[in-house]
């Protein structure tokens, strides 16, 4: 299957989800550079769909990523979090400038949001969507979309296997989505 097919599938799922559509509108209105809603925002939606869930799995948080290398203050993301919380207080917003996250993670500087996602512990979490200026949606994925739709949760070798295994256990993904297959090595 082509990546475009997966993009379109994700977009159709988003279009059927009023909460996610509203969240995307609010984030787009901030006009942050290289900005997306990422991680469980997309991943959980796809896995819920593939498990034929009639109710969406609640989001622990809503990850907003952006890339602004010129941002001078370390806490600017908190202003964006507060604004999004004011607009949609039912969501737990987590806004992070990926231009600064390499410091916390002990990596070389990232070049953009997609590059930053390529360091996340699970490949299927490294997926994101945004609403563009025309009001349509754009998806990106650091490792492609295939394994997400194949119901896999795969270790990213750029991160420790122990961290990956801890996250799989702590987040109870196999309990929530029992059809998932855990992949701890490259195929």
Secondary structure, DSSP 8 states (H G I E B T S, - for coil): --HHHHHHHHHHHHHT-HHHHHHHHHHHHT--TT-EEETHHHHHHHHHHHTT-SS----S-EEEEE--TT---TTHHHHHHHHHHHH-TTS-EEEEEHHHHHHHHT----SSHHHHHTTSSBGGGSEEEEE-TTS-EEEEETT-SHHHHTTEEEB-TTS-HHHHHHHHHHTTHHHHSTT-EEE-S--
